[in-house]
Amino acid sequence: MTAMKNYSIKHQIKNNLIAIISIFIAVISLSYNTWRNEQTEFNRNVRTASFEVLMSLAELQQVVDNSYYGDSAEKGDPIKGWSYVIYIQDLSVSVSPNAQSNAKHLHSTWQDNWHLMKSDEQAVDNITSAIKNQRQIVLKALQNLN
């Protein structure tokens, strides 16, 4: 029968220190890599949603301008404007809480003014102001990405 040597925990740690340090570094590296990937995906989603919102805001502004200043009923169609407003509100959830809140304001401003925008300059100014505010908030969200 072979005699088994009893090693103390201190002795075992000393003999396996490199392996323990390697495991520790591997766990930390995996944790950081996972966090970084999640942050990158979050930033990518915010960026994509922000660009879509900005494009829709520009298209909504065209609807407003064509409705008041233009002579094409099709280009100034408020039904088309409604689709942009709803799309902006839906996507703003992915941009920031501030953008989401302001998108609700844009929605209510549109709801209160869309039927007046063909003839009332104040209605056009109200909608344009709400569009500009949303644009500024979205641009700020893009600037704040890590």
C-alpha positions in Angstrom: 0.0 0.0 0.0 1.3 3.4 -0.9 1.3 6.0 1.7 -0.7 9.1 0.9 0.9 12.3 1.7 -1.3 14.8 3.4 -0.9 18.3 2.0 -2.2 21.3 3.8 -4.4 23.8 2.0 -1.6 26.3 2.2 0.7 23.9 0.5 -1.8 23.1 -2.2 -2.5 26.7 -2.9 1.2 27.4 -3.2 1.6 24.5 -5.6 -1.3 25.6 -7.8 -1.0 29.4 -7.5 -0.5 29.8 -11.3 -3.6 27.8 -12.1 -5.7 29.8 -9.5 -4.4 33.1 -10.9 -5.2 31.9 -14.5 -8.7 31.0 -13.6 -9.2 34.3 -11.8 -8.0 36.3 -14.8 -10.1 34.2 -17.2 -13.3 34.9 -15.1 -12.6 38.6 -15.0 -11.8 38.7 -18.7 -15.0 36.8 -19.6 -17.1 39.1 -17.4 -15.6 42.3 -18.9 -16.0 40.9 -22.4 -19.7 40.1 -21.8 -20.3 43.6 -20.3 -18.5 45.2 -23.3 -20.6 43.2 -25.8 -23.8 44.2 -24.1 -22.8 47.8 -24.0 -21.8 47.7 -27.7 -25.2 46.1 -28.6 -27.0 48.8 -26.5 -25.1 51.6 -28.3 -25.8 50.0 -31.7 -29.5 49.8 -30.9 -29.7 53.4 -29.7 -27.7 54.6 -32.7 -29.9 52.8 -35.2 -33.2 53.9 -33.5 -31.8 57.5 -33.3 -31.0 57.6 -37.1 -34.5 56.3 -37.9 -36.1 58.9 -35.7 -34.1 61.7 -37.2 -35.0 60.6 -40.7 -38.7 60.4 -39.7 -38.5 63.8 -38.1 -37.2 65.3 -41.3 -40.0 63.6 -43.3 -42.6 64.8 -40.8 -41.2 68.3 -41.2 -41.6 68.0 -45.0 -45.2 67.0 -44.5 -45.8 70.1 -42.4 -44.0 72.4 -44.8 -45.7 71.0 -47.8 -49.1 71.3 -46.1 -48.7 75.0 -45.3 -46.3 76.3 -47.9 -46.8 73.8 -50.8 -49.5 73.2 -53.3 -49.4 69.4 -53.3 -52.1 67.9 -51.2 -50.4 64.5 -51.4 -47.0 65.7 -50.0 -48.8 67.5 -47.2 -51.1 64.6 -46.3 -51.7 64.6 -42.5 -52.4 60.9 -42.6 -48.8 60.4 -43.7 -47.8 62.7 -40.9 -49.7 60.5 -38.4 -47.6 57.5 -39.5 -44.4 59.4 -38.9 -45.5 60.6 -35.5 -46.5 57.1 -34.4 -43.3 55.6 -35.8 -41.2 58.3 -34.0 -43.0 57.6 -30.7 -42.5 53.9 -31.0 -38.8 54.2 -31.8 -38.1 56.8 -29.2 -38.5 54.2 -26.5 -35.2 52.7 -27.7 -33.4 56.0 -27.7 -33.7 57.4 -24.2 -36.3 58.1 -21.5 -36.1 61.8 -22.4 -36.7 61.1 -26.1 -39.7 58.8 -25.2 -41.2 61.6 -23.0 -40.7 64.2 -25.7 -42.2 61.9 -28.4 -45.4 61.9 -26.4 -45.3 65.7 -26.4 -44.8 65.6 -30.2 -47.7 63.3 -30.5 -50.0 65.5 -28.5 -48.8 68.6 -30.3 -49.5 66.9 -33.6 -52.9 65.7 -32.4 -53.8 69.3 -31.4 -52.5 71.0 -34.5 -52.5 68.7 -37.6 -56.0 69.8 -38.8 -55.0 73.5 -38.7 -51.6 73.3 -40.3 -52.9 74.0 -43.9 -54.0 77.5 -42.9 -52.7 78.4 -39.4 -49.1 79.5 -39.1 -49.2 79.1 -35.3 -50.1 75.4 -35.7 -47.2 75.0 -38.1 -44.9 76.7 -35.6 -46.1 74.5 -32.7 -45.5 71.3 -34.7 -42.1 72.6 -36.0 -41.0 73.5 -32.5 -42.0 70.0 -31.2 -40.0 68.4 -34.1 -37.0 70.6 -33.3 -37.1 69.7 -29.6 -37.3 66.0 -30.4 -34.4 66.3 -32.8 -32.2 68.0 -30.2 -33.0 65.3 -27.6 -32.2 62.5 -30.0 -28.9 64.2 -31.0 -28.0 64.6 -27.3 -28.7 60.9 -26.8 -26.3 60.1 -29.6 -23.6 62.3 -28.2 -23.9 60.6 -24.8 -23.2 57.1 -26.1 -20.2 55.4 -24.5 
